[in-house]
Amino acid sequence: MKNRFLIAALCAAVGFANLSIAGQALAQATDAEAQDAALVDKVKTALAAHPELHANHLKVASKNAEVTLSGKVGDSSNLMAIAREVQKVPGVKYVNNDMMPSDM
């Protein structure tokens, strides 16, 4: 009887430990998603500050501070100017350039 109680207590402790670890992982994932969403907002704000770039129709996404830009832009020089501007945004580690010039 004493062994059954000990085994049950041990199983409960292991179960609680696993729940705690899973909860921490979920909180970290949620924090990363919030940081990426905030970074997307910062990138969009930076691009909006430069209307000459004509970047208002771009799709902006971020995962682990790697920003992906996709959509059509004016020409290849405009494409490069947009990528350079996004690289300047604090928190951006890398820019994935999936943009296409409109003339293609």
C-alpha positions as semicolon CSV with decimal commas, in nm:
position;residue;x (nm);y (nm);z (nm)
1;M;0,000;0,000;0,000
2;K;0,284;0,233;0,089
3;N;0,451;0,163;-0,248
4;R;0,129;0,246;-0,438
5;F;0,106;0,581;-0,262
6;L;0,469;0,654;-0,339
7;I;0,425;0,560;-0,706
8;A;0,109;0,774;-0,733
9;A;0,285;1,073;-0,576
10;L;0,583;1,030;-0,807
11;C;0,357;1,013;-1,116
12;A;0,173;1,326;-1,004
13;A;0,500;1,511;-0,954
14;V;0,624;1,413;-1,300
15;G;0,292;1,516;-1,451
16;F;0,305;1,859;-1,286
17;A;0,664;1,907;-1,400
18;N;0,566;1,828;-1,759
19;L;0,276;2,075;-1,741
20;S;0,512;2,344;-1,614
21;I;0,758;2,284;-1,897
22;A;0,478;2,285;-2,156
23;G;0,343;2,608;-2,011
24;Q;0,684;2,773;-2,033
25;A;0,725;2,662;-2,395
26;L;0,383;2,801;-2,482
27;A;0,465;3,133;-2,315
28;Q;0,793;3,155;-2,507
29;A;0,616;3,080;-2,836
30;T;0,356;3,346;-2,761
31;D;0,630;3,599;-2,678
32;A;0,810;3,522;-3,005
33;E;0,487;3,566;-3,201
34;A;0,421;3,898;-3,027
35;Q;0,775;4,016;-3,100
36;D;0,737;3,920;-3,467
37;A;0,402;4,099;-3,490
38;A;0,557;4,412;-3,336
39;L;0,846;4,390;-3,582
40;V;0,604;4,369;-3,876
41;D;0,435;4,685;-3,746
42;K;0,773;4,862;-3,719
43;V;0,865;4,762;-4,075
44;K;0,530;4,880;-4,212
45;T;0,569;5,211;-4,026
46;A;0,921;5,257;-4,164
47;L;0,802;5,190;-4,518
48;A;0,503;5,423;-4,479
49;A;0,745;5,701;-4,380
50;H;0,891;5,676;-4,732
51;P;0,599;5,711;-4,976
52;E;0,845;5,748;-5,263
53;L;0,921;5,376;-5,227
54;H;0,564;5,280;-5,325
55;A;0,573;4,986;-5,084
56;N;0,218;5,014;-4,951
57;H;0,100;4,698;-5,134
58;L;0,374;4,471;-5,005
59;K;0,308;4,178;-4,779
60;V;0,533;4,187;-4,472
61;A;0,587;3,882;-4,251
62;S;0,834;3,798;-3,975
63;K;0,950;3,480;-3,807
64;N;1,228;3,490;-3,550
65;A;1,311;3,848;-3,659
66;E;1,366;3,738;-4,020
67;V;1,143;3,964;-4,230
68;T;0,997;3,846;-4,559
69;L;0,880;4,102;-4,814
70;S;0,662;3,986;-5,102
71;G;0,461;4,151;-5,374
72;K;0,518;4,371;-5,677
73;V;0,708;4,700;-5,668
74;G;0,793;4,961;-5,933
75;D;1,132;4,850;-6,063
76;S;1,449;4,675;-5,949
77;S;1,606;4,992;-5,805
78;N;1,289;5,049;-5,600
79;L;1,305;4,687;-5,487
80;M;1,659;4,732;-5,358
81;A;1,576;5,061;-5,185
82;I;1,288;4,894;-4,999
83;A;1,509;4,605;-4,886
84;R;1,777;4,849;-4,763
85;E;1,519;5,052;-4,571
86;V;1,378;4,742;-4,401
87;Q;1,728;4,624;-4,305
88;K;1,769;4,950;-4,109
89;V;1,469;4,876;-3,884
90;P;1,587;4,789;-3,532
91;G;1,529;4,421;-3,456
92;V;1,545;4,297;-3,816
93;K;1,805;4,021;-3,840
94;Y;1,760;3,932;-4,205
95;V;1,544;4,036;-4,502
96;N;1,404;3,767;-4,731
97;N;1,336;3,946;-5,057
98;D;1,045;3,783;-5,242
99;M;0,950;4,107;-5,420
100;M;0,912;4,131;-5,796
101;P;0,939;4,439;-6,016
102;S;0,602;4,532;-6,166
103;D;0,747;4,532;-6,516
104;M;0,819;4,157;-6,508
